[in-house]
Structures are given as C-alpha cells and as structure tokens.
Amino acid sequence: MARLVSDRAFSKTGVDYAGPVSIKTWKGRGHKTQKGWLVIFVCMATSALHLEAVTDYSTDGFIAAYRRFVSRRGYCRHLYSDCGTNFIGADKELKKLFSAGTKEFQHLSAVCLKDGTRWTFNPPGAPHFGGNWEAAVKSVKYHLSRTVRDTTLTFEELSTLLTQIEAVLNSRPLQALSEDPADVSCLTSGHFLIGEAPIALPEPNLEHLNVGRLSRWQLIQQKL
C-alpha cells in the first residue's frame, strides 16, 4: 500500500545499509583506514534516493544519519526496514524521544512530531519483503564499485561522491521515453524533490591526464 498511496516524497521510506567500505582517516601519507557503511533511504512512492555515509554500524550512528535525513527531506511518517539490530535499537530510542517530547512539549510535539514515526519491520528471514530498497542498494553498489574501484576515500570525499551518485539515480526516468527524438524530457524522481531532474555541475574532461598529476578532487571527478 505504501507504494500506491500518493503522498509527499519520503513520507513513507524504506531504509537499508550497504557496505562496508574502506575510509581513510586523513589525507596524506601514513594514513590509516577504517570501515564505513552507507545508509540508503528510498521513497516508497517516488523511488527517490537519499544517501548517507556513517562510520559505524550502531544505533547511535543510524540515529545521527536519520537526523540528517529528516532535516533535509522532512518528517518521515512511516519507515520500513529489515530486522537489523541497529534498526531495532533506533526504533526504541526514537519512541523514547517522541514520548519525552509529548510529555514536556505537548503542543509543539503535536505540531512537529504528530503521532511519531511508525516503524515496520520485515518478518525475520524474509528479505524479499524489502525488494524496493534492496534494488536501491544494488544500484548504489553498481555505481560505487565502478567509480571507486580500489581507491580509498576520506569521509568527506565519500560523502561528496555519494551525493553525485544520488543525483544520477534520482535522474532516472520513471516512465517510458517518448518516441519523438526531439523530446528528451521525462518524469524522474528528482521532479518530486526539486521540480526537475538533478543536474551536476559541468566538469572538464580529465581522462587524458596522468593519474599521478591529479589532485584528490580531480581524481574523484575523473572516475565519474
């Protein structure tokens, strides 16, 4: 039903983790690496994606990512996910926050929080229930693996790359393309977010340059 009912983008959202990926602790020589993960939010109605990078697979890490997501995409009325331990813990913590907000600020919580975010979990051992976000995970991994390959990025570089991958995936057509070769417009997930398909800033062609001469930023752009 969540995919059939018309509503604001990300009002009903599926969420899943992808990874781990290696992240550099700092730039320059002598750096160390640590594990990181991707949090993938997918709108159940419009198939729009929102990507966040996190440095640990924990309840606190997810809540921080969820706060960033809600701050930019708006209040989420209904979340769907599998039964990951970090999701179960986050659900309990969010219920405590909503409960405390209701007791201390009844009027404000009624306006801002409404009745709290409802979280629905898949039955254990039934990953096919999450086909919508599993497909999103596959698409993100496809673009990330082709782009990064064996390069280790810093957290900032990874976050920047994820926003660009997000723009690419939110520019995919949601309908059959017109048979008119002059008509290149189509409905995308981005239209439900910003009114048009996301467009990346133009970049110069760096393919002919030696990799050793590129800055870190140019290296990422070359891979895109």
C-alpha positions as CSV (number, residue, x, y, z in Angstrom):
1,M,0.0,0.0,0.0
2,A,2.9,2.4,0.8
3,R,3.9,2.4,-2.9
4,L,0.4,3.1,-4.2
5,V,-0.8,5.9,-1.9
6,S,0.1,9.5,-3.1
7,D,2.0,11.5,-0.5
8,R,4.9,13.8,-0.1
9,A,8.3,12.4,-1.1
10,F,10.0,10.4,1.7
11,S,6.8,10.5,3.8
12,K,7.0,6.7,3.6
13,T,10.5,5.5,3.4
14,G,12.4,2.2,3.2
15,V,15.9,2.1,4.7
16,D,18.8,-0.3,4.5
17,Y,22.6,-0.5,4.9
18,A,25.3,-1.2,2.3
19,G,28.9,-1.9,2.8
20,P,31.3,-2.0,4.5
21,V,33.6,0.3,2.6
22,S,37.1,1.4,3.5
23,I,37.6,5.1,4.6
24,K,40.8,6.9,5.0
25,T,41.2,8.5,8.4
26,W,43.0,11.5,7.0
27,K,44.7,12.8,3.8
28,G,48.4,12.3,3.0
29,R,51.0,9.7,3.9
30,G,50.8,7.4,6.8
31,H,47.0,7.4,6.9
32,K,45.1,4.5,8.3
33,T,41.8,3.1,7.1
34,Q,38.6,2.2,8.9
35,K,35.3,0.7,8.0
36,G,32.3,2.7,6.9
37,W,28.8,2.0,5.7
38,L,26.2,3.6,3.5
39,V,22.7,4.3,4.8
40,I,20.2,4.2,1.9
41,F,16.8,5.8,2.2
42,V,14.4,5.2,-0.6
43,C,11.0,6.8,-1.0
44,M,8.3,4.1,-1.3
45,A,6.1,6.3,-3.6
46,T,8.6,8.1,-5.9
47,S,11.7,5.8,-5.7
48,A,13.8,8.8,-4.9
49,L,17.0,8.1,-3.0
50,H,18.9,9.8,-0.2
51,L,22.3,8.5,0.7
52,E,24.3,9.0,3.9
53,A,27.7,7.8,5.0
54,V,28.3,6.5,8.5
55,T,31.4,5.3,10.3
56,D,29.9,2.6,12.5
57,Y,27.1,0.0,12.4
58,S,25.3,1.1,15.6
59,T,22.1,2.6,16.8
60,D,23.7,5.9,17.6
61,G,25.3,6.0,14.1
62,F,21.9,5.4,12.4
63,I,20.1,7.9,14.5
64,A,22.7,10.6,13.5
65,A,22.2,9.7,9.9
66,Y,18.4,9.7,10.3
67,R,18.5,13.2,11.9
68,R,20.5,14.4,8.8
69,F,18.0,12.8,6.5
70,V,14.9,14.3,8.3
71,S,16.5,17.7,8.5
72,R,16.9,17.8,4.7
73,R,14.0,15.7,3.4
74,G,11.3,16.4,6.0
75,Y,9.5,14.4,8.6
76,C,9.0,10.7,7.9
77,R,5.7,9.2,8.9
78,H,6.4,5.6,8.2
79,L,9.7,3.7,8.0
80,Y,10.2,0.2,6.6
81,S,13.3,-1.9,7.1
82,D,14.6,-5.4,7.9
83,C,15.2,-6.6,11.5
84,G,18.8,-5.2,11.8
85,T,19.9,-4.9,15.4
86,N,20.8,-1.2,14.9
87,F,17.3,-0.5,13.4
88,I,15.6,-2.3,16.4
89,G,17.6,-0.2,18.8
90,A,17.0,3.0,16.9
91,D,13.2,2.3,16.9
92,K,13.2,2.0,20.7
93,E,15.3,5.2,21.1
94,L,13.1,7.2,18.7
95,K,10.0,6.1,20.6
96,K,11.6,7.4,23.8
97,L,12.3,10.7,22.2
98,F,8.8,11.1,20.9
99,S,7.4,10.1,24.3
100,A,9.6,12.6,26.1
101,G,8.7,15.3,23.6
102,T,5.0,14.6,24.1
103,K,5.2,14.9,27.9
104,E,7.3,18.1,28.0
105,F,6.1,20.0,25.0
106,Q,2.6,18.7,24.2
107,H,1.6,21.5,21.8
108,L,5.0,21.7,20.0
109,S,5.2,17.9,19.6
110,A,1.7,17.7,18.3
111,V,2.6,20.2,15.6
112,C,6.1,19.0,14.7
113,L,6.1,15.3,15.6
114,K,2.4,14.5,15.0
115,D,1.9,10.9,16.2
116,G,5.5,9.8,15.9
117,T,7.3,7.8,13.2
118,R,5.8,4.4,12.7
119,W,8.4,1.7,12.0
120,T,7.5,-1.5,10.3
121,F,10.0,-4.4,10.2
122,N,10.1,-7.3,7.7
123,P,9.4,-10.8,9.0
124,P,12.7,-12.5,10.0
125,G,14.2,-14.5,7.2
126,A,12.1,-12.7,4.5
127,P,14.4,-10.3,2.6
128,H,12.1,-10.4,-0.4
129,F,9.7,-8.2,1.5
130,G,12.2,-5.3,1.0
131,G,12.5,-5.5,-2.7
132,N,12.3,-1.8,-3.1
133,W,15.3,-0.9,-1.0
134,E,17.2,-4.0,-2.0
135,A,17.0,-2.8,-5.6
136,A,18.3,0.6,-4.5
137,V,21.2,-1.0,-2.7
138,K,22.1,-2.9,-5.8
139,S,22.0,0.3,-7.9
140,V,24.2,2.3,-5.5
141,K,26.7,-0.5,-5.2
142,Y,26.9,-0.7,-9.0
143,H,27.8,2.9,-9.4
144,L,30.1,3.0,-6.4
145,S,32.1,-0.1,-7.4
146,R,32.6,1.2,-10.9
147,T,33.7,4.6,-9.6
148,V,35.9,3.9,-6.6
149,R,37.3,0.5,-7.6
150,D,40.5,0.1,-5.4
151,T,40.7,3.8,-4.3
152,T,40.3,4.6,-0.6
153,L,38.5,7.9,0.0
154,T,38.2,10.1,3.1
155,F,34.8,10.5,4.7
156,E,34.4,13.9,3.0
157,E,35.3,12.6,-0.4
158,L,32.9,9.6,0.1
159,S,30.1,11.9,1.2
160,T,30.6,14.1,-1.9
161,L,30.7,11.1,-4.2
162,L,27.5,9.7,-2.7
163,T,25.6,13.0,-3.4
164,Q,26.7,12.8,-7.0
165,I,25.6,9.1,-7.3
166,E,22.3,10.2,-5.6
167,A,21.8,12.8,-8.3
168,V,22.4,10.3,-11.0
169,L,19.9,7.8,-9.6
170,N,17.3,10.4,-9.0
171,S,17.6,11.4,-12.7
172,R,16.4,8.0,-13.9
173,P,13.1,8.1,-15.9
174,L,10.0,6.8,-14.2
175,Q,8.1,6.4,-17.4
176,A,8.6,5.2,-20.9
177,L,10.5,7.7,-23.1
178,S,8.8,9.5,-25.9
179,E,9.2,8.2,-29.4
180,D,9.9,11.7,-30.6
181,P,13.7,12.1,-30.9
182,A,13.4,15.8,-30.2
183,D,11.6,15.2,-26.9
184,V,14.3,14.5,-24.3
185,S,12.2,15.4,-21.2
186,C,10.9,12.7,-18.9
187,L,9.5,12.3,-15.4
188,T,12.2,11.5,-12.8
189,S,12.3,11.1,-9.0
190,G,14.1,14.4,-8.9
191,H,10.9,16.2,-10.1
192,F,9.2,15.2,-6.8
193,L,12.2,16.7,-4.9
194,I,13.2,19.9,-6.7
195,G,10.8,20.1,-9.6
196,E,13.3,18.9,-12.2
197,A,16.0,16.2,-12.8
198,P,19.1,16.9,-10.7
199,I,21.9,18.3,-12.8
200,A,25.6,18.0,-11.9
201,L,28.0,20.9,-12.4
202,P,29.9,20.6,-15.7
203,E,33.4,19.3,-15.3
204,P,36.4,19.3,-17.7
205,N,37.5,16.0,-19.3
206,L,40.3,14.6,-17.2
207,E,40.7,11.2,-18.8
208,H,43.8,12.2,-20.8
209,L,45.8,13.3,-17.7
210,N,48.1,11.1,-15.8
211,V,46.6,9.9,-12.5
212,G,49.7,11.0,-10.6
213,R,49.2,14.6,-11.6
214,L,45.6,14.9,-10.4
215,S,44.5,16.4,-7.1
216,R,42.3,14.3,-4.8
217,W,39.2,16.2,-6.1
218,Q,40.2,15.8,-9.7
219,L,40.8,12.1,-9.1
220,I,37.2,11.6,-7.9
221,Q,35.8,13.6,-10.9
222,Q,37.9,11.6,-13.3
223,K,36.4,8.4,-12.0
224,L,32.9,9.8,-12.5
